[in-house]
Amino acid sequence: MAKAKKTAGQTSDGFKIVADNRQARFEYEIFETYEAGLVLQGTEIKSIREGRVNLRDGFALIRDGEAWLFNVHVSPHQTAGQYFNHDPRRQRKLLLHREEIRKLIGKVEQKGLTLVPLRMYLKKGYVKISIGLGKGKKLHDKREDLKQKQDKREIARAMKGN
């Protein structure tokens, strides 16, 4: 069998990570992650494949039994005309199973957790988004994480020096 060639930004599993929200792991304590599809327009998929996405301010809500992604910026496609282009910050519907949505409704409403987009990637030609169920960190939690990170670096440096 012939091996498939890996392109830039592509892992061995066939995923190509388009956008990553590293700030979310710093701002939120993530308990669970879910994989969801997205309902997109034609010019949006072209921009996403070019990597012109910003997940930093994004969040997800559940309304009327449907999951929606808000405030994720997908830049307009350059070669498409103004009439055919999309609104960069429009609401996008998330494709999740009914059972997953039911679980999320209970956790978000009862425990006060939030849904945060963690990363967007291409999987077998489809755009998928990884959504994390998390709770916002307090300032002292963030400081504690930074201390732990620095301690790990120092230990690794000491081990490397020996």
N, C-alpha and C positions, 0 to 999 in steps of 0.2 A: 504494500500500500504506500502511496506517495504521501509525504507529509505536507500539510498546508503551510505556506509561507506566512510568517507574522509580519504585519505592517507596523508602522510607528503608532504607538498608543494602544496596541491590541495585545491582549493576553492570550494564553494558550487555550482558554475556555471559549474563545470566539467573541469575547466582549471587547468593545472599544469604548473606553470611558471618554465621554464628551465634556462633562462638567463635574466638578467635585466641590462640595460645600464643606471645606475644612473648618470654617468658622462655627458651624453647627455643633461639632463635637466639643468645641471649647465653651459654647454658650449653653448647651443642653446636656443633660445626662440621659443618654439613649438607652431605653430598656428593650425594645423590640424593633425589628426592621421588617418592612413589607416591600414586595416588588409589585409595581403597578405599571400598566400601560397608559398611554396618553392618547387622547383624541386630538389630532393636529390637522392643520390646513397644509396645502401643498408647499407654500413658500416657507412655512415653519420647519418642515423636515429638511429642506435644503439648507437653511441657516443652522440647524442643529448639527447636521453632518459636517458643516464647516467649523463647528465648535464655537459658535457665536451665542452662547447661553450664559446667563448669570443667575445662580441659585441663591445667592447670599441673603436676600430679603424675603425669600419665598416661604410660604406656609400652606397647609392644606386644611380644609374644613369639610365637614359632612353636613349636607343640607338635603332634606327630603329623601333620605336614603341613598344619596349619591355623593361621591367624594369629588371635591373640586380643588384644583391647585391655583393659588393666587400669588400675584406679585413676582412671578418668575419672568425675567426679561429675556426674550428671544429676539435678537436684532432682526430688522426687516432685511429681506434678501436684496442684494445690490442690483442684480440684473433684472429683477421683476419690476413691472411698472407700478406706479403708485396705486392704481385702481385694484390690482390683483394682490397687493401686499397685505399683511396682517397687522393688527395692533400689537405692539411689542409686549405689553403687560396684560393681555386679555386673560380671562378665566379659562382654564383648560380642565376638561373632565378627566378624572382618573378612572381607569378600568380595574376594578377589584371584584373579587367574588363576593356574593351576598353575605356569606358567613363572616368574611373578613370585615366587611363594613359593619355588621352587627356587633362584632367584638370591639371594633374601634369606637363605635357610638357609646357603648357602655364605659369604656376606659376613659374616653375624652370627657364625657359629661360627669361621671361620678368622681373620678380621681383628679380631674383638673389637668390632665396631660395635654400636650400639643403635638401636632403632626408637622414634622420638618423634613423638607427634601434634603437628602444626603448626597446623592450622586445621580447623574443622568448618563446612560450608556446605550450603545447599540448592541442588540442581541439578535442574531440571525436576521438582520435587516430591519428589525422593529426597534422603536425607541422605548426604552424602559426607564423608570425612575425608582430609586430606592428611597422609601419614606421611613423615617424613624419616629417612633413614639417615645417622647421624652418629656422631661420636666426641666424647667429653667434652673440654671445654677445660680447660687448667690455668689457675692464677691469673694467671700472667704473660701468657698469651694473651688473657685478658679485659682486662687492663690495656692491652695493645697495641691492642685493638679500641676501647677508650674513648679512647685518645690519637688514633687515626685519626679517630674520629667528631668529636672536638673540633677537630682540624685542619681537617676539611671545613667545619665550622660557621664557623670563623674566616675561611677563604678565601671562603666564600659571603658573609659579612658585609662583607669588604673589597671584593669585587666589586660588591656592592649599593651600597656607599657611593660608588663612583666614577661 
